[in-house]
C-alpha cells in the first residue's frame, strides 16, 4: 500500500499525467494526420502508450542522475523525502521499456529499430554522456544535448503510422516544432520567481530578463515553423489567425512575468505554455 501511495504521489508531483495526457495526445493526433491519410484508433493508442512509457523512462533516469543535486536544492521532492525509491522508479521504467519494445516490434521493424536507438541514447544521457563536468551548471547546453531523445521519440511516433523510416518535409518541420515547443515547456518550468529560485533554474544562470527574452523568441520561432507546416498542407487561412492569437497570449503572459515575478503567477505561465503546445498541435491536426 505504501509503495502504491508513493508511486501516485510521485506521478502527481514529478510526472503530471493530467498534463501529459493532453500534450501527448495532441502530438500523436497531429503526427497521425501528417504521416498518413488514414489511421486507426489502435495506432493512436499504441503511439500514446509508448510515448507515455518512454517519457516516464526519461523521468526515472533523470531522478537517478540528479539525485545528489536535487537532495541539496529540492529536499521536498518525493525521492528525497523517501516517499519512493530510485530502485522502484527504475523497476517501473524497465517494465515500461519492455512493454514499449514489444509494442514497437509488433508494429513494424522500423518502429522497433528507432525504439532501440531511443533507449541507447537515453542510456548515454543517463550518465551525462560520461562527461558530466561539461554540463554542470549549464542548463541550456544540458537541454540542447539531451533533447534529441525527444526528436527520436517523435520519429518513432511517425513510424507507427508510416511503418517506415521515411519523413516528408512537413514531418521534418513538425519534429522541429516539437523540439522547439518542448524547450518552451522546459524553460517555463525552470523560470522561477526570486523567492523560489534555486541553483538549477534558467533564471539562476541567465537572469530573469534574458530567460524571458529567450522564452519569447522560442514562441516566435515556433510560430514561424507552424506557418511553414500550414502552408505545406494548404490549411485554411483561419488557422494562421488562430496561431497568432495563442502565440500572442503566451507572449503577453510571459512578458508580464518580467513585471510581476511572483511565485503565484508561475502556474499561469506554465498553463499558458501547455495550452500553447496543445492548441498549436490541435490546429495542425484539424487543419489537415
Secondary structure as the mmCIF struct_conf table of DSSP 4:
data_model
#
loop_
_struct_conf.conf_type_id
_struct_conf.id
_struct_conf.beg_label_comp_id
_struct_conf.beg_label_asym_id
_struct_conf.beg_label_seq_id
_struct_conf.end_label_comp_id
_struct_conf.end_label_asym_id
_struct_conf.end_label_seq_id
HELX_RH_AL_P HELX_RH_AL_P1 UNK A 2 UNK A 14
BEND BEND1 UNK A 15 UNK A 15
HELX_RH_AL_P HELX_RH_AL_P2 UNK A 17 UNK A 35
BEND BEND2 UNK A 37 UNK A 37
HELX_RH_AL_P HELX_RH_AL_P3 UNK A 41 UNK A 65
TURN_TY1_P TURN_TY1_P1 UNK A 66 UNK A 66
HELX_RH_AL_P HELX_RH_AL_P4 UNK A 67 UNK A 73
TURN_TY1_P TURN_TY1_P2 UNK A 75 UNK A 76
BEND BEND3 UNK A 77 UNK A 77
TURN_TY1_P TURN_TY1_P3 UNK A 78 UNK A 82
BEND BEND4 UNK A 83 UNK A 84
HELX_RH_AL_P HELX_RH_AL_P5 UNK A 86 UNK A 107
HELX_RH_AL_P HELX_RH_AL_P6 UNK A 109 UNK A 125
TURN_TY1_P TURN_TY1_P4 UNK A 126 UNK A 127
HELX_RH_3T_P HELX_RH_3T_P1 UNK A 128 UNK A 130
HELX_RH_AL_P HELX_RH_AL_P7 UNK A 132 UNK A 135
TURN_TY1_P TURN_TY1_P5 UNK A 136 UNK A 137
HELX_RH_AL_P HELX_RH_AL_P8 UNK A 139 UNK A 146
TURN_TY1_P TURN_TY1_P6 UNK A 147 UNK A 147
HELX_RH_AL_P HELX_RH_AL_P9 UNK A 148 UNK A 162
BEND BEND5 UNK A 163 UNK A 165
HELX_RH_AL_P HELX_RH_AL_P10 UNK A 169 UNK A 189
TURN_TY1_P TURN_TY1_P7 UNK A 190 UNK A 190
TURN_TY1_P TURN_TY1_P8 UNK A 194 UNK A 196
TURN_TY1_P TURN_TY1_P9 UNK A 199 UNK A 200
BEND BEND6 UNK A 201 UNK A 201
HELX_RH_AL_P HELX_RH_AL_P11 UNK A 202 UNK A 206
HELX_RH_AL_P HELX_RH_AL_P12 UNK A 208 UNK A 232
TURN_TY1_P TURN_TY1_P10 UNK A 233 UNK A 234
TURN_TY1_P TURN_TY1_P11 UNK A 237 UNK A 237
HELX_RH_AL_P HELX_RH_AL_P13 UNK A 238 UNK A 259
HELX_RH_AL_P HELX_RH_AL_P14 UNK A 263 UNK A 287
#
